[in-house]
């Protein structure tokens, strides 16, 4: 390619793939038949080639996930997958890490060439990305064709050893916050409000027949034998959300006024425990492959209208080997989590959002937002209304909607709100009543067991809690509740994104903050000047204000993406006097963030801009020279010209940065 052809492309980072320390470009052909390395170095047959364009975004063959499509017919999840595939080829760890937070993203899907992100990163030799993908749920099973390609096509022995040693049981993302939180509810006695009593078929002791004949039992051992029953405390709202059977029984059936429910003798503790593990997403401990209880579990699942569990048990029963059973169980674990999210999505929409109450403020004069007391507008009638709702709430949430000048109240569940570290800490240290009319919930006690006595609940036992002082619109409140209840925000509108980001920061929801940053980076992904100017129209904040917002909310991913946009448009910014002054002011603010800054201390913003300039032009710090000998034997003259052109443009942009620093009397 000639130099003139090269300059027709606007983004040099798309012309040259990322350079490694030796100056070698890493855009290689992908071959599933390439033999593995024998000494930890790339295989000799895995030839290196230099191309003039980066790998184009691949078209995924997945059909699940978010159904909303843009003008290109691609959903956000599909866009993210295409970008992850590109980042796995080029070794962009930061891009992969950021994009993995995209909701509804299946990282085990493949592109049109049957390459998954794990296969691409393995073939291209990016071990850090391989490790990241494995930790986030990517599956590599050597007994499948895809797994064999991934392992035996690995560029280095180190990657191959990592893939082989990584236990498939680790492939489920144990750090998935939604599933982990639901599972943790079973370990805490807080907010449990129904007790199931199960008659045990065998004595609770583990004394053998010979020991019974030849040994006198200790008094406490005899007491355990006499009990022969077990109690399991659960959460009414979660049972109602996950099962139509439980919802009917708890809300309008014969369990409505009961604190303790004695199950029929036909229900065994082992079978019921599997049901509980399913409801609470304790998928790793579900005894689905235990043939001795499979029929009993299936009968219970059918009675409780848990159709996906019934189908899963049927699938396991048809498996021909234990290995096949294990694979099925692994896939079911993912299916069960997605089903739980859908269940709680429906629960939120039908039983919380639809039953909210709007109370007009009716102000005669202007009032400051901070001076409005939401609690004073909540009537006893509204509390009583919420108490009768199928959401089975234990708290009332309030937010102020400035657009309608109203207060909106929602029934809520503290166990779900505890996903926020802010609320979790509040509840653990002792959630005090908001007014003299509120009382602590009544408790039911049986021996050492203490649970909330839900049938004795009255409106005075339903406390009030303002969802967030940062929320000023009902739409943002709905987004926050959507995230808390089912770990997704279906409609994250750009005009509400900054308000949502501030709310997420206030409630200590780091994952939601990341989702906000991903929304910005995925929508403004071209990095050109047109998109740079569009920021202000879409978000009501220009690039410079967005970085200040990122500082305030400690959202590194947002800060880095906007900084990258600035780096890619330095020429345009420098030519526009207004933009130039805005950037200069931002650099000063960045310098001021360093306490007791010395004259030669670095400035974080400037360092980041310089870093993204090297990424933009694919500049290797070891080869900032025009000496052809420094590039090695394999470099052709055409490649040297391309690199020289990139270096010239890089130095031109670096000069802009240095000029601005000099005008501000800053040295960094």
Steps between C-alpha positions, in 0.01 A plus 500: 500500500631846415532783749225691320262206534589471864412863570150456363413320820418729790594274787849357503411265780281321246784491246760339722436232756648546845877472501685280748824578672709382203315710249313204351140554407256238630235482233535135402287258301291268714549131433347228710756256360808690614711270717567605856830639613762262627717734703272778619568706189264554208490212255711556192213398274279766655626768265490870573348732245440872495166623371383848417170484678397365835263207522153618423221458750369146472137405475390281790277203455344536842132579519449545872540806718369849449254519212532873438667569167671808365513627143743221405263232627735412788407497867734656761608152609587405140691825451694431819577144388635622166724750678619235747601276210705785353658579837590132551682502165697817572562434869308799637453380860327818617238481223422136578475570873263791439279327242453189716271711720248536214161362612373181331840427347578134432878470479481136390328580170700489175543731204432415135830309486416288807749689717409580859683782685692234694614330178609832347701608804657153525603491132641853518700435817338746742523307826365778723182515293474119503519502879246782525251320274534177697434686824193666348334178388660397170489122459787289365410131492762287321237236422324737261619610157511867606693416816753292307554786254554737790751277681701356212500823302640700794793716392717415802546213744414737783154568358441134424596399856264764639211370290566138595536572872192719523227284652175520305317544831661843524342603173185624675568856607501462878538875529171560320346746746134420441522123550746536786271739685187285460695196622632694800146574622469139610795536738355801680206493739418864427163566333399131486126486564379143450610174659463159337490202735603168348458161666820298474481141384807401701623611842711811488800314647753296311523207744548157341289198588782336698555817700129517586512146642827527690511863612288714729413821318594834648202710621545766229526226239169355612348848478615534139347164418167596649475820294513326159403817317676789337414867446593707196443876509435671165383830348137531394562756226764283331280190511213701349728640228646163400193272515131553410417226750669681788354835394148360509554328835668799666286783372148358487529137610511316829860608572417871505443517876758237598850554630582128514398266218521128569571314178346157428694195617551405136733801463854400595760743625739401216244567227377827653859618542552465123191716446637760741841495331328556166292793629804664662736429207733277701565312178835353606340304787190374318486119514351465152699189412408302815279223359368408845306827525452603134140379483404671826664824389324484164162439666552798731619722213193408300270572795670835563473588126875525446492392137864571413615288794273216384644522148853512637447185706357323195804601297737368766307173523556442127877553526708195411797571727602693809709729283197588291297555818764738627495704179121517510508614863753768411277634221193481724673718759519780244141438387369511857667835569349652186159362594530658846583836345194478276283400797614799704467727197132403473462526878637856494286611206171351617520521878716806571507749213131457417395535864697821565313802635538856369434790737502855350696757698274796406752773582382861485857626482845376408655256746854363504532136403694420818230649724224261392417239765361195319389336824259781584294420188467128578160425654397205715255413224786463253692282745195277540468485122857375463456246777236321293708478182632168362854640516487420875704813585685576820592859412350797310733682259454863403644722226429852375415548134571861406338471157155433648570669836390186677623244750492139385480219753586136431462184707843345547688201639798564724666173400528629142596854599790347694670441163606861555785515749353830619166342595662179622707696752195700602299186572783323683577783740134531585243658275315736734144613440460823308222635719328449833217317323731223375582192704742212458349193331355231729701179541404136530718294734525123532798381701806663350315588181393861442327619184276790404136436591348607170132425585530742794628780274309829515552826316703640790754221447570617144787753519573772247828544316600759239655306214765761420552873539657507152182384326286775351299301245278194517681348200829485691326346802362228273848438358652461847224261608545302178868457573443402863224248424634327190848637426405671176379836374299443184473862394798706609413830334794730437318807632472337844843337500687757709225507763510121509878507537481736799232279658707186447795671666288610796364146549848345450390299197830465316364257242222744406760774463690273263182437303456878463856532372450212256184666372700813418796314349278277286284789373798730432735235362621661177720751686469755218441874542133478402434267792720714723273799436188284536578430867354831612175451308439142614624517860463871582870488588795559270817289519665725756201497736471123457853453627419717801191284561720191475733648762212575734344154462833313489402341169834413341353334191308815405804719562722281284258484208442876488874560534548267204250710302699813584825336391349395167381856426787718620547665160139619485501611864818702455359680194181604684579774752201420723579129509866579558419715804266232637775239477754734658265559792454124541877445504529762774228324700680169457824654623318650800373155604852407609550627853825691554592449136863566413602677179612179330223270622301327231141599421269201475291638214808589296655159561181330386481712184859410414427133562197499268702679233747210498205261471341709225809492280624156617831652603760282672717701736799288394471594133444875484767527231520500123799262490380201289744269681313552826194323358671167438534292185134421446393858441428605144554857379124552478459411866779737599326784316177425680672506835689819416173669410349390830800633694474840326132532591569381853773760555273769356232424761756475779620847401145630546494362854839650580393838360190506720704408808747778422218754468377393845850514651476131585772240467382140480 
